[in-house]
Structure formats: C-alpha cells, structure tokens
C-alpha cells in the first residue's frame, strides 16, 4: 500500500481538515485519527503539534515531501503543511502508518546493533 494513495482516499471518502489552526484546535479537543505534517514545515510548529498530539494520544505522521507535494497528493491547488484526518473513510491510512513505524523501528534497531 502506498501512503499517497491512502491520503488521497481519506480526503475523498473521509473527513479531513487542512491548516495549522484547524489542526491545533482538533488536537486540543482530542478529535482526529491522524495528524499529517509536511517535511518542510516550521520546526517549532512541528514540535508543538507533535507534543499536543502525544498528549491527546493521536498518531502523528511526517509526510516525506514538501507542502506543495502534500497539496498535490490531496488533489488541492495549494500547499498543505498540516492536515488532520477526522474520519478515515474507506482509507487504510492508519494501517499504512503503523507499518511504516514498524519499518522505522526495525531500521533503528539494526543501526544500534551494528554500532556495538
């Protein structure tokens, strides 16, 4: 499964909000199934939203492209730096997010083993 396809499916079949202010409001209220942030987002904003997401126990995903690319994936003619998935619809984005976290954890574990 491709994360880009699942993001687009969530936008088309589910309910999502775009933007820093809307995402922050939803996180603070505890609404949302997943927070997606582009890789070129301001570091302070990213850290703040990630902290709020951890407190609200909402999964957090850093998209590996720019905000322009995230906007394109969502089918929007504008850059998207932050988006909140409120309802995933027919998308399997939460499963894809978990698989990618497992891969990252395995890579980190291999690196620590090689260093020793």
SULCOR-V147739 format. One record per helix or strand of 2 or more residues. SS is the DSSP state (@ for helix, = for strand). FROM is the first residue (numbers start at 0). LEN is the number of residues. If there is no record, write none. Layout:
ss:from:len
SS:FROM:LEN
SS:FROM:LEN
//
This chain:
ss:from:len
@:2:11
=:14:4
@:19:10
=:33:5
@:42:14
=:58:5
@:66:7
=:81:6
@:92:23
//
